[in-house]
Amino acid sequence: MTNASSQDHDRWLRIIAQEHFGFPNDFQPNWETVLNPGEERNIGIVLKSRDIVCPDIVVRNRVAAPGSSDAMLLAEVATNDMLNDDAVAQWRQISSSDCSFYLYVPRGSGKKASS
């Protein structure tokens, strides 16, 4: 990803997180939204395969029961240059988790992202 594309991705990541994943809030005061912009790895999740992935957006429950996963929602934000087989494979892997998964792609790119 080019520097300009990375900046565009991170800008959309922050916009989407603010508009759709604004936790904590009055409805879910114990949830928090953690971002993994660019090359940052602020939070990861362990998949059933034991692989660790760092989705762009992770919403976690700060008071999860001991021994349970604290991740509640996961999201990935894609730009046009990210729509490739490697990204699709990663999205499939993330979507196999027990969390709800949201994928944001540019308008008109849904078919390409799901192939």
N, C-alpha and C positions, 0 to 999 in steps of 0.2 A: 504494500500500500504506500502510495506517495505521501509526502508530508502534508500536501494540501488535502488529499483524500482522508488522511488520518485526522486532520483538524476538522474536516466536515463531519466525519463519523462521530467524533467526540462532541461536537456542537449538537448534533441530532440526539446523541445519547443523553446529554444533559436536559434537552428540551423534553424528550419522551419521559425521562425519569421524573421530571418536575410535574408534567401534566398527567401522567398515568400511575406513577408509583410514589406519590408524595407521602411517604410514611416517615415518622409516626404522624398520626392524625387523630381526630376525636373518635373516629370509628375503630381504629386499630392503634392504640397508644403504645403497645409493646412491640410493634413491628418497626423495623428500620430499613431504609434502602441504602445499599452499598453499591458503588459503581467501580468498574474495572476499565477505566478509559485507557486508550493507547496500549502501551506495554505494561501498565500497572497491574499488579496482582494483589488487590486489597482483600479479596475474599474468594475462596474456592469452595467447590462442593465435591464430595466423593460419590461417584456413581456406583451402581451395583457391580460393575466390572472392576471396581477399585481404582479406576482412573480418576484423577483429579482434574477438574475443568474449572475455568474462571469465566463464567458468562458475563456479558457486559453489565447486566443489572441483576442483583440478587437482593430479594426482600427476605429478611430473616426475622424470626421471632426472638426477641432478646430474652424472653423468659420461657424458652422451650423446656419441656420435661427432660430430666437427665437421661441420657442414652438415646434420645430421639434427635432427628435432624432439626436444626433450627431454620433451614431454608424453607420458605413458603412459596415464593414465586420467582421465576427466572425469566430473563428476556435477553434477546440478542438484537442488535441494531446493525443492519447491513447497508452499505453503499453499493452503487452499481459495480464497482471494481471488485467487490467481495463476493459476487455471485458466481461461485465456481464449485467444482466437485469437492474440494477440500472443505469449504465452508459448509456445504450441504451435509457432508459426513459428520462434521462437528455438531451441527444443529440436530441431526438425528440422534447423536450420542447424548446431547444435553436433554433432548425431549424424552429420552427413555428414563429419566429420573422420576421420582414420585411427586415432583413439584409441578405446578402449572407452568407451562412454557409459552412465551409469547415471542414471535418473530416479527420484526419490523423491517420491511423492505421498501425500496422506492416504489412509488405508484407505477403500476403497469408491469412490475417485475415478479408478481406472485407466482406465475406459472414457471418461470425460470428458477425461482428459489425452491420450488417444490419438486423439481425434477431430479 
